[in-house]
Amino acid sequence: MDLYAQYGEDRVSLRAIAAEAGVTLGLVQHHFKTKAGLRRAVDELVADYFWQAVAEADDQGGPAEAATARREAVQRMLAENPRCSTTSAVRRSN
């Protein structure tokens, strides 16, 4: 996620990702096959963070209170995981 956030998806190779992770290129290719496969995995990770935050939000009260709780939960998640926000922004700009 860091390399995608820093350089953008188009400028990051699987080889660079493997080097950053301290693993072999073959291991990355074995697990993700292609850059598109890795991108899907990153997207799924970001979505998992988002949905976990929403699921953990206190939705007691009326609709307005529930919406506020979900918004605040997502804001906390993004503050705790700033790479999620940056990675999503990079994906939207490509």
Summary of the structure (lengths in Angstrom):
residues: 94
radius of gyration: 16.2
end to end distance: 14.9
largest distance: 51.6
contacts: 237
relative contact order: 0.15
helix: 82%
strand: 0%
